[in-house]
Amino acid sequence: MKKVLITQMIPKEGIDLLKEHFEVILPVDEEKFDRESIERESKKVDAILTQLSDTIDETFIKSHTNIKIYSNYAVGYNNYDTSYGKKNGVIMTNTPDVLSDTTAELAISLLFATSRRLFEARSVIDNSEWKGFRPTFLLGQDISNKKIGIIGAGRIGQAFMQKLIGFNPEFYYFNRKRNLDIEEKFGAKYLSFDELIEQADIISIHVPLTEDTKYLFNEESFKKMKKNAILINTSRGPVIDEMAMIQALKNKEFWGAGLDVFENEPYISKELLELKNVVLTPHIGSATLETRRKMSILAAKNIIEVLYERKPITPIY
């Protein structure tokens, strides 16, 4: 019987589906295998179901030629060496589509929490600092009738736009390619990156992490943004130069940020934690019961298809 390694516990729906077809190797005592265990156990299996925290580089692939498919439990795949994989015919898959709405919903949650200073407001109550209604106390910003800029108008970016239509926005977008369908559907205007960050009141990031997008937001970028701008990131942490952002937030070069991802996860700098004009969540963009179940099933189905010598459902390339 063929064997499948799952590096970290996932919802049981995906595990049960794999067990119907193969022998499944799971972490027993802890939620995940450490790197040494992954290296060892991977030599015994035909497929591996990975997490973003599992680095699958050229060295790993070369030393595990027995593996027929790498199935990533995520839509992003910056943990994979896709260049080497593609060049050498290695099958790699991800879980797109099933998490677009959920991640967009979290981006909107971060937007509202940042714009209305909800975490600050809760801390006032927790610390017994509330003295009653005051006309100028904890003033936030409206979302309605704002210029909203989307960096990366793919599935998640478009889902974010769709959910905000009722707020009468003026949409701008920056993408690798112009998309006339987006312009027709949302009345969105295609701008260069610099034009967008200079004009938008709200900026939401939805790009993958690549060589081109690493530190896309840097010291220079923050100086170009509006003083009232709100920055939301649910994509990947290193798209932002975190130290440059911290300094810009300290200097109030822009209003605030809502962040679900960080440059050096799971580490978060003390300076960022101390800022009041940020809202932080621990990489929970797809963390709903419904979505994580769907992700586990799709990741499992990709493995099933390939090990039965059929085409994967959602190949990365």
C-alpha positions in Angstrom: 0.0 0.0 0.0 1.3 3.5 -0.9 2.1 5.8 2.0 1.4 9.5 2.6 3.1 11.7 5.1 1.2 14.6 6.7 3.6 16.9 8.4 1.1 18.6 10.7 -2.3 17.7 11.9 -5.1 18.9 9.6 -8.9 18.6 9.9 -9.9 14.9 9.9 -11.9 15.1 6.7 -8.7 15.2 4.6 -7.0 12.6 6.8 -10.0 10.2 6.6 -10.1 10.6 2.8 -6.5 9.6 2.5 -6.9 6.7 4.8 -9.5 5.2 2.5 -6.8 4.7 -0.1 -3.3 4.8 1.5 -1.4 4.2 4.7 -1.1 7.6 6.4 1.8 8.7 8.6 0.8 11.3 11.2 2.5 13.1 14.1 1.4 11.2 17.2 2.5 13.0 20.4 2.5 16.6 19.0 0.6 18.5 16.4 3.5 18.4 13.9 6.7 16.7 13.0 10.0 18.5 13.5 12.3 19.0 10.6 14.5 16.0 11.4 11.4 13.7 11.5 10.1 15.1 8.2 13.5 14.4 6.6 13.5 10.8 8.0 9.8 9.9 7.4 9.7 11.4 3.9 12.1 8.7 2.6 9.4 6.1 3.3 6.5 7.6 1.5 5.0 8.3 -1.9 3.5 11.7 -1.2 3.7 14.4 1.4 1.1 16.9 2.6 3.0 20.0 3.7 2.4 23.3 5.5 3.8 26.8 4.8 6.3 26.2 7.5 7.8 23.2 5.7 10.6 24.3 3.4 10.7 22.1 0.3 13.9 23.2 -1.5 16.2 21.7 -4.1 18.2 19.8 -1.6 15.1 18.2 0.0 13.7 17.3 -3.4 16.9 15.7 -4.6 17.2 13.6 -1.5 13.6 12.4 -1.7 13.1 11.2 -5.2 10.6 8.6 -4.0 8.0 11.4 -3.5 5.6 11.7 -6.4 3.7 14.8 -5.2 4.1 17.6 -2.8 0.6 18.8 -1.7 0.7 22.2 0.1 -2.0 22.9 2.6 -2.2 26.6 1.5 -2.8 28.8 -1.5 0.6 30.3 -1.2 3.7 28.2 -2.0 6.8 30.4 -1.3 8.0 27.5 0.9 8.4 25.4 -2.3 11.3 25.7 -4.8 8.9 25.8 -7.7 11.6 26.8 -10.2 13.5 23.6 -9.5 10.3 21.6 -9.3 9.0 22.7 -12.6 12.3 22.2 -14.4 12.5 18.7 -13.1 8.9 17.5 -13.5 8.1 17.4 -9.8 4.4 17.6 -9.1 3.5 20.4 -6.7 -0.1 21.5 -5.7 -1.8 24.1 -3.5 -5.3 24.9 -2.3 -6.6 27.9 -4.3 -10.3 29.1 -4.5 -11.5 27.4 -1.3 -10.1 30.1 0.9 -10.7 33.3 -1.1 -13.8 34.4 0.6 -12.6 33.6 4.1 -9.3 35.4 3.7 -11.1 38.4 2.2 -13.4 38.4 5.2 -10.5 38.6 7.6 -9.0 41.4 5.6 -12.3 43.3 6.0 -12.3 42.5 9.7 -8.8 44.0 10.0 -9.9 47.0 8.1 -12.8 47.7 10.4 -10.8 47.0 13.5 -8.1 49.4 12.4 -10.3 52.1 11.1 -12.5 52.2 14.2 -9.6 51.5 16.7 -11.4 48.5 18.2 -8.5 47.0 20.0 -7.6 50.3 21.5 -11.2 50.7 22.6 -11.3 47.3 24.2 -8.0 48.0 26.1 -9.6 51.2 27.6 -12.4 49.1 29.0 -10.1 46.3 30.2 -7.9 48.8 32.0 -10.9 50.6 33.6 -9.9 53.9 31.8 -13.3 54.7 30.3 -14.7 57.9 31.9 -17.9 58.1 29.8 -18.9 59.6 26.5 -16.6 62.4 25.1 -17.1 64.0 21.6 -13.5 63.6 20.6 -12.6 60.3 22.3 -11.1 57.5 20.2 -12.1 59.0 16.8 -11.7 56.6 13.9 -12.4 56.8 10.2 -15.3 55.9 8.0 -15.0 53.1 5.4 -17.8 54.4 3.2 -17.0 56.6 0.1 -13.2 55.9 0.3 -10.6 55.3 -2.4 -9.7 51.6 -1.9 -6.5 50.3 -3.5 -6.0 46.6 -4.2 -2.4 45.3 -4.5 -2.9 42.0 -6.4 -6.3 41.6 -7.9 -6.5 37.8 -8.0 -9.1 35.6 -6.4 -8.8 37.0 -2.9 -8.3 40.6 -4.0 -11.5 40.4 -6.1 -13.4 38.8 -3.2 -12.3 41.7 -1.0 -13.6 44.1 -3.6 -16.9 42.3 -4.0 -17.6 42.4 -0.3 -17.0 46.2 -0.1 -19.3 47.2 -2.9 -22.0 48.3 -0.5 -19.7 51.0 1.0 -19.7 53.0 -2.3 -16.0 52.8 -2.8 -13.8 54.1 -5.6 -11.6 51.1 -6.5 -8.0 51.2 -7.7 -5.9 48.2 -8.5 -2.3 47.3 -9.2 -1.7 43.9 -10.8 0.9 42.2 -12.9 -1.4 42.6 -15.8 -4.4 44.9 -16.5 -7.7 43.1 -16.1 -10.6 44.6 -18.1 -13.1 42.2 -16.5 -12.3 43.7 -13.1 -12.6 47.2 -14.5 -16.0 46.4 -15.9 -17.3 44.5 -12.9 -16.1 46.9 -10.1 -15.5 50.1 -12.0 -11.9 49.8 -10.9 -9.1 51.9 -12.3 -5.8 50.4 -13.1 -2.8 52.3 -11.7 0.9 51.9 -11.3 2.0 50.9 -7.8 3.2 54.4 -7.0 0.1 56.0 -8.3 -2.1 53.7 -6.2 -0.3 54.2 -2.9 -0.3 57.9 -3.4 -4.0 58.1 -4.0 -5.7 55.4 -1.9 -7.2 55.9 1.5 -7.2 52.1 2.1 -4.6 49.7 0.7 -5.1 45.9 0.9 -2.3 43.6 -0.1 -3.1 40.3 -1.9 0.1 39.4 -3.8 2.1 36.2 -3.5 5.6 36.4 -2.1 8.1 36.4 -4.9 11.5 38.1 -5.6 9.5 41.0 -7.2 7.1 41.5 -4.2 9.6 41.1 -1.3 9.8 44.5 0.4 7.3 45.9 -2.1 6.3 48.2 0.7 9.5 49.9 2.1 10.6 53.2 3.6 10.1 55.0 0.3 6.6 53.6 -0.2 5.4 54.7 3.3 6.5 58.2 2.6 4.3 58.3 -0.5 1.1 57.1 1.3 -1.6 59.5 2.6 -1.5 60.5 6.2 -4.9 59.0 6.7 -4.1 55.7 4.8 -4.9 52.3 6.3 -2.7 49.4 5.2 -4.0 45.8 5.4 -1.9 42.7 4.8 -3.2 39.2 4.7 -0.8 37.9 2.0 2.8 37.3 3.2 4.8 39.2 5.8 8.0 39.9 3.8 6.0 41.8 1.2 6.5 44.6 3.8 9.8 45.8 5.2 8.6 45.5 8.8 11.2 47.7 10.4 10.5 50.5 7.9 6.7 50.1 8.5 7.2 50.3 12.3 9.2 53.6 11.9 6.6 55.0 9.6 3.8 54.1 12.0 5.7 55.7 14.9 6.1 58.8 12.9 2.5 58.8 11.9 3.4 58.8 8.2 0.1 56.9 7.7 -2.9 56.2 9.9 -2.5 52.5 10.8 -2.2 48.9 9.8 -4.1 45.6 10.1 -1.7 42.7 9.8 -2.3 38.9 9.8 1.2 38.1 8.5 4.7 39.0 9.6 8.2 39.1 8.2 9.7 36.6 10.6 6.7 34.4 11.8 6.0 33.5 14.5 8.3 36.1 15.9 6.8 39.6 16.2 9.1 42.5 17.2 8.4 44.2 20.6 8.3 47.5 18.8 5.4 46.4 16.6 3.6 45.0 19.6 3.8 48.3 21.4 2.2 50.3 18.7 -1.4 51.4 19.2 -2.1 52.1 15.6 -1.9 48.5 14.5 -4.2 45.5 14.7 -2.4 42.1 14.8 -3.8 38.6 14.3 -1.7 35.4 14.2 -1.9 34.3 10.5 -5.5 33.2 10.6 -6.6 34.3 7.2 -8.2 30.9 6.3 -8.9 29.9 9.8 -12.6 28.9 9.8 -14.0 25.5 10.3 -15.6 25.4 6.9 -12.5 26.6 4.9 -9.9 24.5 6.7 -12.0 21.4 6.1 -12.2 22.3 2.4 -8.5 22.8 2.3 -7.8 19.4 3.8 -10.1 17.7 1.3 -8.5 19.4 -1.7 -5.0 18.8 -0.5 -5.9 15.1 0.0 -7.7 14.8 -3.4 -4.6 16.1 -5.2 -2.6 13.3 -3.6 -5.2 10.7 -4.5 -5.3 11.8 -8.1 -1.5 11.7 -8.6 -0.9 8.4 -6.8 -3.6 6.9 -9.0 -1.6 8.2 -12.0 -4.1 10.9 -12.8 -3.7 14.7 -13.2 -3.7 16.8 -10.0 -6.7 19.0 -9.5 -4.8 22.2 -8.6 -1.2 22.1 -9.9 0.9 25.0 -9.1 2.4 25.1 -12.6 
